Amino acid sequence: MSKLQNRGYYKALGTRIAQLRKEQAMTQAELARILGVSQQTVFAYELGERRIAVSLLPLLVKTLAIPVQELIGLATPGRAKRQRLSPKIIRQVERIQQLPKAEQRFVVRLIDSLASRYNL
């Protein structure tokens, strides 16, 4: 593969990572924390300016809930839109679980009320 082809491949890979990260409602900083790299490194991955270490691929595909073949471009996307919870939502749920039971019920009623208002 030529140098130009390599650049194109890593740019496309970075674009896929950015798209998948955004679908998960995840920030670059959150993905960086999960991968154990800096936010600037994730930014460079997404621009295709930096190569992703092969050792990070298992954690990356698990985090983004995507087969490695699809991530690296060997398979076409054939998945339905994922309904996986974002790390931010998971943290919010964990905070709600720490509330007393009465306050938990209040939060659930509030969410139910909003969901019915928007026909969700």
HUKAJO-V379081 format. One line per field, one symbol per residue. ss: DSSP state (h for helix, s for strand, l for the rest). phi: phi as a letter, one per 40 degrees, with the letter a starting at -180 (. if undefined). burial: # if it has 9 or more other C-alpha atoms within 8 Angstrom, else .. A space follows every 50 residues. Layout:
ss: ???
phi: ???
burial: ???
This chain:
ss: llhhhhhhhhhhhhhhhhhhhhhllllhhhhhhhhlllhhhhhhhhhlll lllhhhhhhhhhhhlllhhhhlllllllllllllllhhhhhhhhhhhlll hhhhhhhhhhhhhhhhhlll
phi: .ccccdccccccccccccccccccfbcccccdcccgbcccccdcdccgcb cccdccddccccccfacdccdcgcbccbccdcbcccdccdcccccccccc dccccccccccdcccccbfc
burial: .....#############.###.#.#.######.#.###.########## .....##..##..#...#.##..............#...#.....#.... ...#..#.......#.....
